[in-house]
Structure formats: C-alpha cells, structure tokens
C-alpha cells in the first residue's frame, strides 16, 4: 500500500507542532540566587517552584535549612531546566515552574522527599501532584529533614498567616 505524499506531510506537520509545544513548555536558565527554600532567581527571572512550600527564612532555623537544601541541589551558577504547567505566573509576577537539575533530578520532588518542603496545590497547576504527595508521605514516614524535628508542626502557609 502506498501512502500519498500529502499524508506524510501532514504527519510531519503534526510532529513538528507537538515538538514546538514541548519546547514552548520548557526552557533553561542559570541560577543566580537562592531566595529561599522554594524560590530562586534564574538569569533575570524570579522562579517559584510549583507544588511545594518550604519554611520562610524568618522561621529560624527551619527556613535557613530549607534554603540550604535547595542551594545544595541547585548551586549558584548551575543550569536548570524549567518545565511549565497551565498557569505560568503567580499574582506576584513570579514564574511558576518545575525545576530539573543538570543531572535530571526533579528538584521540586527532591526537596519534598528530603523533608525540606511540603506539598501545596494551586490548581490548575497539578501535573506532578501525585509524585509530590507520594514524596511527602515517604519523607514524613521516614522523619526525613524537617520532619525529624517537627519542623512542619506549623506549616509554612500558617506561619505566613501568623496562625502559629
């Protein structure tokens, strides 16, 4: 059976369009500053890691520990790959992204699995929510990171709101 040339062209066009969408949903940049345990500056952009929340810097010493954990995964000067979800920015103008280190480590998940962040979900950005929640359950069960010292007795969102 022979395939008319126009069908081959159509398939090629569909594949090219899918590749363009994939590239549009990802980019790379260089880490210039670790702001806190869930936010980095990357080139001239402020990036907020999706689906996670870590203690604020003012929550001493927990905030400093979470910031150090992120700095260990993404040292200043390292290149990171950003993956976007549905909504690309938050109300503060920060870019929302999943981050991948040069070695392929999914940073958002690694911080949660190590016990330095907890899941926080703001739909419609939910692509990796199952992975993040599973990592949190493992960290809590293993008393990893801040779970070992009841560091999440006051969740970061509650601390920001002054509830604890």
MDTraj code that builds the backbone (N, CA, C; nanometers):
import mdtraj as md
import numpy as np

residues = "UNK UNK UNK UNK UNK UNK UNK UNK UNK UNK UNK UNK UNK UNK UNK UNK UNK UNK UNK UNK UNK UNK UNK UNK UNK UNK UNK UNK UNK UNK UNK UNK UNK UNK UNK UNK UNK UNK UNK UNK UNK UNK UNK UNK UNK UNK UNK UNK UNK UNK UNK UNK UNK UNK UNK UNK UNK UNK UNK UNK UNK UNK UNK UNK UNK UNK UNK UNK UNK UNK UNK UNK UNK UNK UNK UNK UNK UNK UNK UNK UNK UNK UNK UNK UNK UNK UNK UNK UNK UNK UNK UNK UNK UNK UNK UNK UNK UNK UNK UNK UNK UNK UNK UNK UNK UNK UNK UNK UNK UNK UNK UNK UNK UNK UNK UNK UNK UNK UNK UNK UNK UNK UNK UNK UNK UNK UNK UNK UNK UNK UNK UNK UNK UNK UNK UNK UNK UNK UNK UNK UNK UNK UNK UNK UNK UNK UNK UNK UNK UNK UNK UNK UNK UNK UNK UNK UNK UNK UNK UNK UNK UNK UNK UNK".split()
xyz = np.array([
    [0.0837, -0.1170, 0.0000],
    [0.0000, 0.0000, 0.0000],
    [0.0888, 0.1241, 0.0000],
    [0.0569, 0.2200, -0.0810],
    [0.1348, 0.3436, -0.0846],
    [0.0584, 0.4543, -0.0140],
    [0.1320, 0.5365, 0.0548],
    [0.0716, 0.6498, 0.1254],
    [0.0933, 0.7737, 0.0412],
    [-0.0144, 0.8429, 0.0118],
    [0.0025, 0.9660, -0.0655],
    [0.0964, 1.0616, 0.0088],
    [0.1725, 1.1373, -0.0658],
    [0.2707, 1.2285, -0.0090],
    [0.2061, 1.3275, 0.0869],
    [0.0883, 1.3753, 0.0573],
    [0.0258, 1.4757, 0.1435],
    [0.0032, 1.4242, 0.2844],
    [-0.0218, 1.2923, 0.3015],
    [-0.0398, 1.2369, 0.4358],
    [0.0915, 1.2396, 0.5134],
    [0.1999, 1.2088, 0.4468],
    [0.3316, 1.2153, 0.5106],
    [0.3635, 1.3561, 0.5559],
    [0.3268, 1.4527, 0.4747],
    [0.3493, 1.5922, 0.5096],
    [0.2646, 1.6303, 0.6304],
    [0.1402, 1.5814, 0.6342],
    [0.0519, 1.6097, 0.7462],
    [0.1096, 1.5517, 0.8755],
    [0.1584, 1.4285, 0.8702],
    [0.2184, 1.3664, 0.9872],
    [0.3401, 1.4467, 1.0325],
    [0.4230, 1.4888, 0.9386],
    [0.5398, 1.5679, 0.9711],
    [0.4986, 1.7000, 1.0357],
    [0.3932, 1.7622, 0.9861],
    [0.3455, 1.8884, 1.0413],
    [0.2937, 1.8688, 1.1837],
    [0.2204, 1.7614, 1.2091],
    [0.1692, 1.7331, 1.3431],
    [0.2852, 1.7088, 1.4389],
    [0.3845, 1.6314, 1.3987],
    [0.5010, 1.6057, 1.4836],
    [0.5754, 1.7352, 1.5127],
    [0.5930, 1.8190, 1.4148],
    [0.6612, 1.9465, 1.4351],
    [0.5823, 2.0350, 1.5304],
    [0.4514, 2.0360, 1.5187],
    [0.3682, 2.1166, 1.6083],
    [0.3799, 2.0663, 1.7516],
    [0.3799, 1.9342, 1.7709],
    [0.3941, 1.8785, 1.9056],
    [0.5305, 1.9123, 1.9642],
    [0.6362, 1.9103, 1.8838],
    [0.7690, 1.9468, 1.9316],
    [0.7731, 2.0934, 1.9716],
    [0.7057, 2.1782, 1.8965],
    [0.7026, 2.3207, 1.9293],
    [0.6324, 2.3434, 2.0625],
    [0.5253, 2.2702, 2.0887],
    [0.4552, 2.2827, 2.2169],
    [0.5463, 2.2371, 2.3296],
    [0.6180, 2.1267, 2.3095],
    [0.7096, 2.0771, 2.4115],
    [0.8162, 2.1813, 2.4414],
    [0.8776, 2.2399, 2.3384],
    [0.9802, 2.3405, 2.3598],
    [0.9222, 2.4650, 2.4247],
    [0.7998, 2.4992, 2.3904],
    [0.7344, 2.6160, 2.4487],
    [0.7099, 2.5968, 2.5979],
    [0.6942, 2.4735, 2.6427],
    [0.6661, 2.4449, 2.7832],
    [0.7924, 2.4231, 2.8658],
    [0.9111, 2.4402, 2.8039],
    [1.0355, 2.4198, 2.8759],
    [1.1384, 2.5233, 2.8316],
    [1.2284, 2.5566, 2.9224],
    [1.3417, 2.6411, 2.8885],
    [1.4502, 2.6163, 2.9914],
    [1.5686, 2.6673, 2.9680],
    [1.6768, 2.6560, 3.0644],
    [1.7226, 2.7955, 3.1052],
    [1.7840, 2.8022, 3.2214],
    [1.8438, 2.9271, 3.2684],
    [1.9508, 2.8926, 3.3718],
    [2.0271, 2.9934, 3.4119],
    [2.1358, 2.9752, 3.5084],
    [2.0948, 3.0355, 3.6428],
    [2.1139, 2.9586, 3.7501],
    [2.0797, 3.0037, 3.8848],
    [2.1732, 3.1181, 3.9246],
    [2.1139, 3.2307, 3.9647],
    [2.1929, 3.3457, 4.0087],
    [2.1779, 3.3711, 4.1588],
    [2.0705, 3.3199, 4.2200],
    [2.0497, 3.3409, 4.3634],
    [1.9463, 3.2413, 4.4152],
    [1.9689, 3.1906, 4.5355],
    [1.8692, 3.1100, 4.6054],
    [1.7975, 3.2069, 4.6990],
    [1.6715, 3.2333, 4.6734],
    [1.5962, 3.3306, 4.7530],
    [1.5545, 3.2695, 4.8855],
    [1.4952, 3.1508, 4.8789],
    [1.4568, 3.0753, 4.9981],
    [1.4396, 2.9303, 4.9559],
    [1.3725, 2.8507, 5.0355],
    [1.3628, 2.7081, 5.0074],
    [1.2732, 2.6687, 4.8922],
    [1.1976, 2.7628, 4.8360],
    [1.1116, 2.7291, 4.7216],
    [1.1126, 2.8362, 4.6128],
    [1.2118, 2.9245, 4.6161],
    [1.2202, 3.0320, 4.5176],
    [1.3657, 3.0577, 4.4804],
    [1.3910, 3.0750, 4.3504],
    [1.5256, 3.1060, 4.3016],
    [1.5184, 3.2212, 4.2024],
    [1.6320, 3.2866, 4.1843],
    [1.6482, 3.3786, 4.0730],
    [1.7296, 3.3042, 3.9690],
    [1.6814, 3.3079, 3.8475],
    [1.7422, 3.2337, 3.7387],
    [1.7548, 3.3306, 3.6219],
    [1.8784, 3.3651, 3.5885],
    [1.9042, 3.4752, 3.4964],
    [1.8326, 3.5975, 3.5542],
    [1.7469, 3.6617, 3.4824],
    [1.6796, 3.7818, 3.5350],
    [1.5366, 3.7517, 3.5783],
    [1.5072, 3.6238, 3.6066],
    [1.3706, 3.5841, 3.6377],
    [1.3598, 3.5295, 3.7801],
    [1.2536, 3.5638, 3.8498],
    [1.2245, 3.5046, 3.9807],
    [1.1364, 3.3831, 3.9550],
    [1.1806, 3.2664, 4.0014],
    [1.1109, 3.1407, 3.9781],
    [1.0599, 3.0857, 4.1103],
    [0.9308, 3.0554, 4.1165],
    [0.8689, 2.9907, 4.2333],
    [0.8439, 2.8461, 4.1960],
    [0.8989, 2.7527, 4.2731],
    [0.8828, 2.6111, 4.2438],
    [0.7380, 2.5695, 4.2666],
    [0.6816, 2.5036, 4.1674],
    [0.5424, 2.4605, 4.1735],
    [0.5209, 2.3451, 4.2699],
    [0.4046, 2.3449, 4.3323],
    [0.3516, 2.2364, 4.4158],
    [0.4236, 2.2157, 4.5475],
    [0.5155, 2.3061, 4.5849],
    [0.5834, 2.2875, 4.7129],
    [0.5830, 2.4178, 4.7925],
    [0.5980, 2.4027, 4.9232],
    [0.6074, 2.5166, 5.0137],
    [0.7111, 2.4803, 5.1199],
    [0.8040, 2.5704, 5.1437],
    [0.9070, 2.5462, 5.2450],
    [0.8989, 2.6561, 5.3508],
    [0.9586, 2.6316, 5.4673],
    [0.9566, 2.7349, 5.5711],
    [1.0193, 2.8650, 5.5204],
    [0.9656, 2.9764, 5.5689],
    [1.0186, 3.1076, 5.5338],
    [1.1520, 3.1294, 5.6050],
    [1.2339, 3.2179, 5.5499],
    [1.3640, 3.2473, 5.6106],
    [1.3497, 3.2919, 5.7555],
    [1.2430, 3.3660, 5.7858],
    [1.2251, 3.4172, 5.9226],
    [1.1874, 3.3065, 6.0215],
    [1.1524, 3.1871, 5.9722],
    [1.1245, 3.0727, 6.0590],
    [1.2582, 3.0060, 6.0927],
    [1.3325, 3.0659, 6.1820],
    [1.4663, 3.0150, 6.2128],
    [1.4570, 2.8939, 6.3048],
    [1.5412, 2.7960, 6.2892],
    [1.6419, 2.7774, 6.1856],
    [1.5878, 2.7028, 6.0626],
    [1.4572, 2.6726, 6.0637],
    [1.3985, 2.5883, 5.9586],
    [1.4115, 2.6499, 5.8200],
    [1.3866, 2.7797, 5.8089],
    [1.3946, 2.8464, 5.6792],
    [1.5347, 2.8388, 5.6208],
    [1.6335, 2.8581, 5.7062],
    [1.7726, 2.8504, 5.6602],
    [1.8079, 2.7095, 5.6146],
    [1.7547, 2.6098, 5.6838],
    [1.7827, 2.4708, 5.6455],
    [1.7193, 2.4369, 5.5108],
    [1.5968, 2.4837, 5.4884],
    [1.5309, 2.4589, 5.3601],
    [1.6034, 2.5315, 5.2474],
    [1.6469, 2.6534, 5.2739],
    [1.7219, 2.7297, 5.1736],
    [1.8532, 2.6590, 5.1404],
    [1.9213, 2.6085, 5.2414],
    [2.0474, 2.5365, 5.2199],
    [2.0248, 2.4084, 5.1394],
    [1.9127, 2.3405, 5.1642],
    [1.8828, 2.2184, 5.0888],
    [1.8642, 2.2500, 4.9406],
    [1.7939, 2.3592, 4.9108],
    [1.7757, 2.3984, 4.7706],
    [1.9090, 2.4395, 4.7089],
    [1.9907, 2.5119, 4.7841],
    [2.1220, 2.5543, 4.7342],
    [2.2126, 2.4351, 4.7047],
    [2.1982, 2.3284, 4.7818],
    [2.2784, 2.2085, 4.7568],
    [2.2362, 2.1417, 4.6259],
    [2.1051, 2.1412, 4.5995],
    [2.0558, 2.0809, 4.4751],
    [2.0846, 2.1683, 4.3530],
    [2.0791, 2.3007, 4.3728],
    [2.0976, 2.3954, 4.2622],
    [2.1965, 2.5045, 4.3020],
    [2.3243, 2.4755, 4.2991],
    [2.4221, 2.5785, 4.3372],
    [2.4156, 2.6987, 4.2421],
    [2.4463, 2.8158, 4.2960],
    [2.4528, 2.9348, 4.2120],
    [2.5502, 2.9068, 4.0978],
    [2.5079, 2.9427, 3.9776],
    [2.5884, 2.9182, 3.8581],
    [2.5476, 2.7942, 3.7810],
    [2.4677, 2.7077, 3.8441],
    [2.4257, 2.5850, 3.7745],
    [2.3125, 2.6152, 3.6765],
    [2.3046, 2.5311, 3.5755],
    [2.1981, 2.5430, 3.4769],
    [2.0834, 2.4534, 3.5175],
    [1.9636, 2.5037, 3.5016],
    [1.8434, 2.4313, 3.5410],
    [1.7456, 2.4323, 3.4245],
    [1.6698, 2.3249, 3.4128],
    [1.5630, 2.3190, 3.3118],
    [1.4310, 2.3474, 3.3810],
    [1.3536, 2.4383, 3.3240],
    [1.2223, 2.4736, 3.3757],
    [1.1159, 2.4023, 3.2943],
    [1.0187, 2.3457, 3.3619],
    [0.9016, 2.2871, 3.2964],
    [0.7800, 2.3637, 3.3481],
    [0.6985, 2.4112, 3.2559],
    [0.5820, 2.4897, 3.2931],
    [0.4571, 2.4037, 3.2961],
    [0.3574, 2.4503, 3.3703],
    [0.2281, 2.3842, 3.3770],
    [0.1274, 2.4785, 3.3111],
    [0.0048, 2.4756, 3.3526],
    [-0.1005, 2.5543, 3.2884],
    [-0.0806, 2.7041, 3.3103],
    [-0.0713, 2.7448, 3.4355],
    [-0.0533, 2.8871, 3.4681],
    [0.0947, 2.9127, 3.4885],
    [0.1498, 3.0104, 3.4178],
    [0.2934, 3.0348, 3.4196],
    [0.3412, 3.1381, 3.5204],
    [0.2537, 3.2219, 3.5732],
    [0.2957, 3.3222, 3.6711],
    [0.1952, 3.3270, 3.7862],
    [0.2439, 3.3755, 3.9014],
    [0.1543, 3.3930, 4.0154],
    [0.1176, 3.5401, 4.0297],
    [0.0411, 3.5716, 4.1313],
    [-0.0070, 3.7094, 4.1488],
    [0.1046, 3.8075, 4.1815],
    [0.2226, 3.7563, 4.2172],
    [0.3371, 3.8419, 4.2458],
    [0.4276, 3.8596, 4.1230],
    [0.3894, 3.7995, 4.0116],
    [0.4688, 3.8108, 3.8894],
    [0.5828, 3.7105, 3.8792],
    [0.5918, 3.6180, 3.9758],
    [0.6969, 3.5162, 3.9689],
    [0.6596, 3.4113, 3.8658],
    [0.7585, 3.3549, 3.8011],
    [0.7363, 3.2452, 3.7083],
    [0.7177, 3.1182, 3.7899],
    [0.6182, 3.0398, 3.7557],
    [0.5879, 2.9140, 3.8240],
    [0.6415, 2.7996, 3.7403],
    [0.7233, 2.7126, 3.8002],
    [0.7842, 2.6065, 3.7205],
    [0.8246, 2.4877, 3.8067],
    [0.8371, 2.3743, 3.7381],
    [0.9020, 2.2571, 3.7949],
    [1.0469, 2.2691, 3.7503],
    [1.1423, 2.2422, 3.8389],
    [1.2835, 2.2577, 3.8054],
    [1.3534, 2.1227, 3.8014],
    [1.4431, 2.1103, 3.7053],
    [1.5241, 1.9895, 3.6897],
    [1.6702, 2.0301, 3.6870],
    [1.7504, 1.9701, 3.7748],
    [1.8939, 1.9963, 3.7783],
    [1.9594, 1.9391, 3.6528],
    [2.0832, 1.9775, 3.6291],
    [2.1558, 1.9317, 3.5105],
    [2.1661, 1.7792, 3.5045],
    [2.1674, 1.7139, 3.6212],
    [2.1758, 1.5670, 3.6235],
    [2.0391, 1.4998, 3.6105],
    [1.9331, 1.5793, 3.5870],
    [1.7994, 1.5249, 3.5669],
    [1.7147, 1.5149, 3.6916],
    [1.7685, 1.5488, 3.8085],
    [1.6923, 1.5406, 3.9331],
    [1.5752, 1.6386, 3.9292],
    [1.4564, 1.5900, 3.9607],
    [1.3355, 1.6721, 3.9700],
    [1.3426, 1.7413, 4.1056],
    [1.3834, 1.8667, 4.1064],
    [1.4161, 1.9398, 4.2282],
    [1.2956, 1.9558, 4.3205],
    [1.1798, 1.9887, 4.2666],
    [1.0603, 2.0061, 4.3498],
    [1.0359, 1.8790, 4.4317],
    [1.0391, 1.7658, 4.3652],
    [1.0160, 1.6377, 4.4321],
    [1.1286, 1.6051, 4.5299],
    [1.2528, 1.6325, 4.4922],
    [1.3673, 1.6009, 4.5776],
    [1.3615, 1.6776, 4.7094],
    [1.3193, 1.8039, 4.7055],
    [1.3084, 1.8826, 4.8289],
    [1.2024, 1.8254, 4.9223],
    [1.0917, 1.7825, 4.8657],
    [0.9845, 1.7232, 4.9465],
    [1.0303, 1.5880, 5.0016],
    [1.0908, 1.5069, 4.9175],
    [1.1359, 1.3734, 4.9606],
    [1.2425, 1.3834, 5.0704],
    [1.3248, 1.4872, 5.0666],
    [1.4288, 1.5063, 5.1675],
    [1.3733, 1.5699, 5.2950],
    [1.2471, 1.6119, 5.2912],
    [1.1832, 1.6663, 5.4108],
    [1.2051, 1.8149, 5.4323],
    [1.2308, 1.8904, 5.3262],
    [1.2528, 2.0338, 5.3406],
    [1.1422, 2.1177, 5.2787],
    [1.0374, 2.0526, 5.2317],
    [0.9214, 2.1228, 5.1763],
    [0.8013, 2.0297, 5.1871],
    [0.6830, 2.0896, 5.1825],
    [0.5576, 2.0145, 5.1846],
    [0.4784, 2.0486, 5.0591],
    [0.3851, 1.9615, 5.0218],
    [0.3024, 1.9920, 4.9040],
    [0.2083, 2.1090, 4.9295],
    [0.1895, 2.1896, 4.8280],
    [0.0872, 2.2940, 4.8291],
    [0.0333, 2.3008, 4.6857],
    [-0.0983, 2.2906, 4.6734],
    [-0.1594, 2.2774, 4.5405],
    [-0.2449, 2.3991, 4.5105],
    [-0.2159, 2.4605, 4.3972],
    [-0.2957, 2.5710, 4.3452],
    [-0.3355, 2.5356, 4.2024],
    [-0.4554, 2.4739, 4.1864],
    [-0.4993, 2.4417, 4.0518],
    [-0.5024, 2.5689, 3.9663],
    [-0.4774, 2.5567, 3.8393],
    [-0.4762, 2.4351, 3.7577],
    [-0.3398, 2.3683, 3.7461],
    [-0.2376, 2.4144, 3.8201],
    [-0.1042, 2.3560, 3.8087],
    [-0.0919, 2.2315, 3.8950],
    [-0.1283, 2.1189, 3.8358],
    [-0.1330, 1.9938, 3.9124],
    [-0.0656, 1.8763, 3.8406],
    [0.0142, 1.9033, 3.7389],
    [0.0718, 1.7958, 3.6568],
    [0.1421, 1.6885, 3.7395],
    [0.2204, 1.7267, 3.8393],
    [0.3008, 1.6299, 3.9151],
    [0.2538, 1.6136, 4.0603],
    [0.1285, 1.6441, 4.0861],
    [0.0804, 1.6426, 4.2244],
    [0.0902, 1.5041, 4.2887],
    [0.0641, 1.3992, 4.2160],
    [0.0719, 1.2641, 4.2740],
    [0.2154, 1.2316, 4.3174],
    [0.3130, 1.2685, 4.2359],
    [0.4545, 1.2428, 4.2695],
    [0.4953, 1.3214, 4.3938],
    [0.4539, 1.4472, 4.3997],
    [0.4908, 1.5326, 4.5130],
    [0.4260, 1.4809, 4.6419],
    [0.3002, 1.4442, 4.6342],
    [0.2319, 1.3920, 4.7545],
    [0.2931, 1.2600, 4.8009],
    [0.3296, 1.1731, 4.7076],
    [0.3936, 1.0463, 4.7445],
    [0.5288, 1.0723, 4.8113],
    [0.6039, 1.1674, 4.7604],
    [0.7337, 1.2024, 4.8195],
    [0.7147, 1.2551, 4.9617],
    [0.6094, 1.3328, 4.9829],
    [0.5815, 1.3864, 5.1170],
    [0.5477, 1.2756, 5.2152],
    [0.4677, 1.1800, 5.1715],
    [0.4329, 1.0682, 5.2602],
    [0.5578, 0.9890, 5.2985],
    [0.6468, 0.9676, 5.2026],
    [0.7708, 0.8956, 5.2316],
    [0.8580, 0.9738, 5.3289],
    [0.8700, 1.1048, 5.3082],
    [0.9534, 1.1876, 5.3960],
    [0.8984, 1.1895, 5.5378],
    [0.7676, 1.2035, 5.5494],
    [0.7045, 1.2080, 5.6815],
    [0.7234, 1.0744, 5.7538],
    [0.7011, 0.9639, 5.6830],
    [0.7163, 0.8306, 5.7432],
    [0.8605, 0.8056, 5.7869],
    [0.9560, 0.8556, 5.7090],
    [1.0982, 0.8357, 5.7410],
    [1.1509, 0.9414, 5.8371],
    [1.0680, 1.0385, 5.8730],
    [1.1088, 1.1520, 5.9564],
    [1.2340, 1.2177, 5.8987],
    [1.2283, 1.2402, 5.7672],
    [1.3411, 1.2997, 5.6962],
    [1.3414, 1.4507, 5.7132],
    [1.4595, 1.5085, 5.7077],
    [1.4738, 1.6537, 5.7091],
    [1.4030, 1.7191, 5.8265],
    [1.3170, 1.8149, 5.7954],
    [1.2475, 1.8908, 5.8997],
    [1.1403, 1.8101, 5.9717],
    [1.1002, 1.6964, 5.9158],
    [1.0053, 1.6091, 5.9855],
    [1.0692, 1.5510, 6.1113],
    [1.2013, 1.5383, 6.1134],
    [1.2715, 1.4804, 6.2283],
    [1.2617, 1.5690, 6.3519],
    [1.2383, 1.6989, 6.3308],
    [1.2332, 1.7926, 6.4438],
    [1.0969, 1.8613, 6.4516],
    [0.9947, 1.7953, 6.3976],
    [0.8598, 1.8519, 6.3929],
    [0.8589, 1.9905, 6.3280],
    [0.9429, 2.0054, 6.2264],
    [0.9559, 2.1323, 6.1565],
    [0.8310, 2.1760, 6.0827],
    [0.7380, 2.0837, 6.0617],
    [0.6143, 2.1195, 5.9923],
    [0.4946, 2.1169, 6.0872],
    [0.5213, 2.1257, 6.2184],
    [0.4104, 2.1384, 6.3145],
    [0.3326, 2.2657, 6.2828],
    [0.4028, 2.3667, 6.2345],
    [0.3413, 2.4894, 6.1840],
    [0.3764, 2.4961, 6.0360],
    [0.2800, 2.4672, 5.9522],
    [0.3045, 2.4663, 5.8079],
    [0.3428, 2.6058, 5.7594],
    [0.4241, 2.6147, 5.6549],
    [0.4697, 2.7454, 5.6071],
    [0.3559, 2.8447, 5.5797],
    [0.2470, 2.7995, 5.5216],
    [0.1341, 2.8889, 5.4950],
    [0.0714, 2.9418, 5.6229],
    [0.0643, 2.8574, 5.7258],
    [0.0113, 2.9005, 5.8543],
    [0.1057, 3.0009, 5.9217],
    [0.2366, 2.9776, 5.9066],
    [0.3339, 3.0707, 5.9653],
    [0.3238, 3.2075, 5.8964],
    [0.3106, 3.2092, 5.7645],
    [0.2960, 3.3364, 5.6924],
    [0.1710, 3.4112, 5.7364],
    [0.0647, 3.3368, 5.7656],
    [-0.0628, 3.3974, 5.8068],
    [-0.0648, 3.4342, 5.9560],
    [0.0433, 3.4013, 6.0284],
    [0.0505, 3.4347, 6.1702],
    [-0.0345, 3.3454, 6.2583],
    [-0.0701, 3.2272, 6.2093],
    [-0.1531, 3.1357, 6.2882],
    [-0.0717, 3.0508, 6.3854],
    [0.0587, 3.0559, 6.3756],
    [0.1439, 2.9797, 6.4693],
    [0.2829, 3.0393, 6.4704],
])
top = md.Topology()
chain = top.add_chain()
for i, resn in enumerate(residues, 1):
    res = top.add_residue(resn, chain, resSeq=i)
    for name in ("N", "CA", "C"):
        top.add_atom(name, md.element.get_by_symbol(name[0]), res)
traj = md.Trajectory(xyz[None], top)
